[in-house]
Amino acid sequence: MKHAIIVAHPNPQGLSLEIAHAYARAAGQLGHACVTRDLYRTGFDPCLRAEEIPGPNGYRCGADAQRERDLIADANVFAFVYPFWFNAPPAILKGYVDRVFSMGFGYEPAPGGTQPLLDGKRLISITTSGAPDHWVKETAALDTLRQGFDRHVAAVCGLTVADHLHFGGIVPGITAESVKEILDAVREAVRKIFDPILYQIA
């Protein structure tokens, strides 16, 4: 099994990158392969170009978006790791989905609409926010994101949503103990979701 870990946070020492590394290590311990796409460090351009929009004259995938497609095409799992900003994914991640998971990769034309191209693959999201968990729950912020982003992307592309882990209250000065608890929870989720038999034995 191969995991494409797509992480979007400008701080290279931030929690999102730590989560991505913890996820990769846990998957590696299961014998799975991982490729991590650190969108800020790679300088991915999230701006959709006019020629990339399907139209009467077809469309043309940008060279940089095509490179991303080539890198993650054989992944069985797409893991998105990012913070809530205005209760939504960062623009760079939304642009990645717009340009990479679009026509020719996530779906193709079909009579009356489109046909998913990623059937049998899975999507997992791991998000953080400065807002505490109770606020995220009470305002339905997480439910809204799950419906409008996770489930929509999954439906268009044919993916199965494996899970959405969210950790609130991520503020400056967060304790090392709290960070450890979060990373432990990520590692446990990877084991539970992707090797449930081994998880139950352990």
C-alpha positions in Angstrom: 0.0 0.0 0.0 1.2 3.5 -0.8 0.2 6.7 1.0 0.5 10.2 -0.5 0.7 12.6 2.4 -0.1 16.1 1.3 0.7 18.7 3.9 -0.1 22.4 3.8 1.4 24.7 6.5 4.0 27.5 6.0 5.8 26.8 9.3 8.4 24.1 8.7 8.6 23.5 12.5 4.9 23.5 12.9 2.6 20.8 14.2 1.2 19.9 10.7 4.7 18.8 9.6 5.2 16.8 12.8 1.8 15.1 12.2 2.8 14.3 8.6 6.1 12.8 9.8 4.3 10.7 12.5 1.8 9.5 10.0 4.6 8.5 7.6 6.5 6.6 10.3 3.4 4.7 11.4 2.6 3.7 7.9 6.2 2.7 7.3 6.0 0.5 10.3 3.2 -1.4 8.6 5.4 -1.9 5.6 3.6 0.7 3.6 5.3 3.2 1.2 4.8 6.9 1.6 5.4 10.0 -0.5 5.1 13.4 1.2 4.3 16.5 -0.7 5.1 19.5 1.5 3.3 22.2 -0.6 4.9 25.2 0.9 8.5 23.9 0.8 8.0 22.7 -2.8 6.6 26.1 -3.8 3.5 24.6 -5.4 1.5 27.2 -7.3 -2.1 26.9 -6.3 -3.4 29.3 -9.0 -5.6 27.5 -11.6 -4.8 28.6 -15.1 -7.4 29.3 -17.8 -6.2 26.5 -20.0 -6.6 24.0 -17.2 -10.3 24.5 -17.0 -12.2 22.0 -19.2 -14.1 23.6 -22.0 -15.2 23.1 -25.6 -11.6 23.0 -26.8 -10.5 20.6 -24.1 -8.0 21.4 -21.4 -4.3 21.2 -20.7 -2.8 20.2 -17.3 0.1 22.4 -16.2 3.5 20.8 -16.2 3.9 21.3 -12.4 0.5 19.8 -11.7 1.3 16.9 -14.0 4.5 16.2 -12.0 2.4 16.0 -8.9 0.0 13.6 -10.6 2.9 11.4 -11.7 4.3 11.3 -8.1 1.0 10.3 -6.4 -0.7 8.4 -9.2 0.0 5.0 -7.7 -1.1 6.0 -4.1 -3.8 3.9 -2.5 -4.4 6.6 0.2 -4.4 10.4 0.0 -3.8 12.0 3.4 -4.4 15.7 3.7 -2.8 17.4 6.7 -3.6 21.1 7.2 -4.9 23.7 9.6 -8.4 25.3 9.7 -8.2 28.8 8.3 -11.5 30.6 8.4 -12.9 27.1 8.9 -11.5 26.0 5.5 -8.4 24.4 4.0 -5.5 26.8 3.3 -5.6 28.2 -0.3 -2.5 26.3 -1.3 -4.3 23.0 -0.5 -7.5 24.0 -2.2 -5.4 25.0 -5.3 -3.6 21.6 -5.2 -7.0 19.9 -5.3 -8.2 22.2 -8.1 -5.2 21.6 -10.3 -4.1 18.0 -9.5 -7.3 16.2 -8.6 -9.2 17.7 -11.6 -10.0 16.4 -15.1 -7.8 13.6 -16.2 -6.7 12.5 -12.7 -9.6 12.7 -10.3 -12.3 12.3 -13.0 -13.0 12.2 -16.7 -15.8 13.2 -19.0 -18.8 10.9 -19.2 -22.3 11.2 -20.8 -24.3 13.6 -18.7 -21.4 14.6 -16.4 -18.1 13.0 -15.2 -16.8 9.6 -14.2 -14.6 9.1 -11.1 -11.1 7.8 -11.8 -9.9 7.1 -8.2 -12.3 4.3 -7.3 -10.9 2.0 -4.6 -8.6 4.6 -3.1 -9.1 6.2 0.2 -9.0 9.7 1.7 -8.0 10.7 5.2 -7.8 14.2 6.6 -5.9 15.4 9.7 -6.7 19.0 10.7 -5.8 21.4 13.5 -7.3 24.6 14.7 -6.6 27.3 17.3 -10.3 27.1 18.3 -11.0 24.5 21.0 -12.7 21.2 20.1 -16.0 22.2 21.8 -16.3 25.3 19.7 -15.5 23.4 16.5 -18.2 20.9 17.4 -20.8 23.4 18.6 -20.5 25.6 15.5 -20.6 22.6 13.2 -17.4 23.8 11.6 -15.9 20.3 11.3 -19.2 18.8 10.0 -19.4 21.5 7.4 -15.8 20.9 6.2 -16.3 17.2 6.1 -19.4 17.6 3.9 -18.2 20.4 1.7 -14.6 19.3 1.2 -13.9 15.6 2.2 -17.1 14.1 1.0 -17.4 16.2 -2.1 -13.9 15.5 -3.3 -14.4 11.9 -2.5 -17.7 11.7 -4.4 -16.3 13.4 -7.5 -13.1 11.3 -7.6 -14.5 8.0 -6.4 -12.6 8.0 -3.1 -13.7 6.4 0.2 -13.4 8.7 3.2 -11.4 6.7 5.8 -11.5 9.3 8.6 -11.1 12.9 9.5 -9.1 13.5 12.7 -9.2 17.0 14.2 -7.2 18.5 17.0 -8.4 21.8 18.5 -6.8 24.2 20.9 -3.5 24.4 19.0 -2.1 27.7 20.1 1.4 29.1 20.8 2.8 27.6 24.0 1.1 24.2 23.5 2.9 21.8 25.8 5.2 19.0 24.7 2.9 16.6 26.5 -0.1 17.7 24.4 1.9 17.4 21.2 2.9 13.9 22.1 -0.7 13.0 22.8 -1.7 14.3 19.3 1.1 12.4 17.5 0.3 9.2 19.5 -3.3 9.6 18.4 -2.3 9.9 14.7 0.0 6.9 14.9 -2.8 4.9 16.6 -5.3 5.9 13.9 -3.0 4.8 11.1 -2.6 1.4 12.7 -6.3 1.0 13.4 -7.5 2.1 10.0 -4.9 0.5 7.7 -4.0 -2.7 9.7 -7.0 -3.4 11.9 -6.1 -7.0 12.5 -2.6 -6.2 13.7 -4.1 -3.3 15.7 -6.5 -5.7 17.5 -3.7 -8.1 18.3 -1.4 -5.3 19.7 
